[in-house]
Amino acid sequence: MAREIITHFHYIHHNGGSQRGFTLLELVFTVVIMGIVIAMAAPSFNGLIESNKIKRLATEIEWLLVQAKSEAVMRGEAVYVKSTAPNMSPRSAVSWDITSSLKAGTPVFSTIKSTSFSKISITNSSHLKQFYFDPIYGKPSANGSYRYGIGDYKLKTTVYTITGRIYTCLEAGSEKLGTYEEC
């Protein structure tokens, strides 16, 4: 056994010249080519991150509204949704939150904050500053919409009082985004 190991090392030592590694020049070329490929791919990753972030916000806003509606009917008590997003105007803010609670006080159910969605601006209809879901039919007390966007992606989540429907769609001129239809 020991003799086989020694023979193997002797073989490696004498035939080491035929085994070759990378030269410094080959390594430099490889690193430069990888750098160019990564630099070309970086903008597409940024778009992917933005689209995923806006889709996640759309899902969370819809979920918060549907949960508030369901809780109102289930508990037989009005559930309020309060927003600190600015009213719709040409200038939108990046610091906002949307909260649902049993009364106009402390949040009970859920909150969506701008800190979880950096660089997404949001505006909402003045009627949606504070509204509630009816405890009997689950219909909202106000019509309106939340508009939010980042980069070329712009979505709108609308709340209807007559039907109680909560609907998210793409704003006109927005980049295509998943399965969302244009408004």
N, C-alpha and C positions, 0 to 999 in steps of 0.2 A: 504494500500500500504506500509506504513512504517513498519507495523507489519510483512508483508511478507519478506521484506528486512532483518529485524532483525532476523527472524526465519532462513533465508537462511545463514546469517553469523554465527548464533549459530550452525547450522548443520555443516558448514565447520570447525568451531573451534573444535567441539567435534569429528568429523570423520576425522580430519587431519592426524591422525596416520595411517590410511589406505592408504592415498595418499603418494606416495613415489617418490623421485627424483633419480638422478644418484648418485652413490657413487663415491668417488674420484678414487678408483681403476678402476671402469668401464670407467670413463672418460679418465684415463691414457691409458688403453688398446685401446680405440677407437682412440685416437690421435696417438699412436704408429702405429697402423695398417694403418691409413690414410697416415701417413708419408712414410711407406714402399711402399704402392700402388703408391703414387705420385713419389717417387724416381724411381720406375720401369718404370713409364710412361714418365719420362722426356726425355730420349734419343729419343723416337719416336716423341715427339713434336719437337725436334731439327731438325730431318730429314724432318718433315713436313714443318717447317719454311724455311729450305734451298731449298726444292723443289718448294715451292710457290715463293720464291724470284727469283730463276733462270727462272721459267716460266714467271714471270712478266717482267724480263729483256728481254727475248726472244720476248715477245709480244711488248714491247716498241721499241726494235731495228727494228723489222719488220714494226711496225707502222710508225716510223720515216722515214724509207726508202721508204715505199709505199706513204707516204704523200709527200716526196720530189719529187718522180716520178710524182705524180698527179699534184703537183703545177707547175712543169716544163712544162708539157703539157698544163695545164690550162692557165698559164701566157704567154706561148710562150717564155720563158726565161730559161736559164740553172740554175738549182738549185744545189748548191754545198753541199757535205757532207764531213765534216772534222772530223778527229779523232785524239785524242792525246794518244790513246792506243799504246803501243809499238808494233813494228813489231814482227812477230812470231819468237819466240826463246824459248829455254828451260826455261828461267826465265821470268815470266809474272808479270806485275805490278798491283797494286790494286788502283792506282790513275789514272783515265782516264775520258774522256768525248767524246761524239759524238754529233756533231752539224750540222744542216742544215741551209743554208742561200741562198739568191739570188746571191750574189757575194762572193768572197773569204773574205769578211769583216764580219761585225756584224751579229750575228744570227738573223734570222727573224722568223723562224718557230718553231723549237723545239730543245731542248738539253737534253741529257741523261747524268747524272753525276754519278761518282762512290760514291759520298756521299749518294745518295739515295739507293745504293746497297752495303752495307758494306760487306767486306770480299769476294766479287766476283772478281776474277782476269779475265782479258780480254786481248787478243792479236788479232792483225789483219794482213792481208796480206799487204805488203809494198805498193801495188797498191791502197789500200783503205785508205791511209793516207789522201788523198784529191782527190775526184773525183766528177763528176757532172752527172746529168741526162739530156739527150738530150731533148730540148724543142719540137721537132717534134714527135718523137716516144717514148720518155720516157725511152730510153735505157741508162744504165749506161756507163760511159766512161772507166770503168775498171772492170776486173774480180777479184774476191777475196772472202775472208770470214773473219768473226769475230768469234773467238773462245772464249768461256767464260765458267767458271765453279766455283763451290763451293762444297767442299766435294767430294762425289762420282758422282755428277751430272755434266756432261759436254755436252754443246750444241755448234752447229756451225750454223751460219746464212751465207748463200752464196749468192752472187750477180753474175748473169750471164750477159755478154754483148750481146751475140747473141740473146737471147730470152727476156732479160729484167726481167727474173724471179728472185724472192727473195724467198729463201727456208731455213727453219730451220730444223735441224735433230740432232739426238743423236750421239755423238762421239763414236767410238768403245771402248768397255769396260766400258761405262757409265751405271749407274743405270737406270732402266726403269723409264720413266717420262711421265705420261699422254698419249697423243695420238701421241707423237713424234716418228717417225720411225728412225731406225739406218741408218747412212749415208752409 
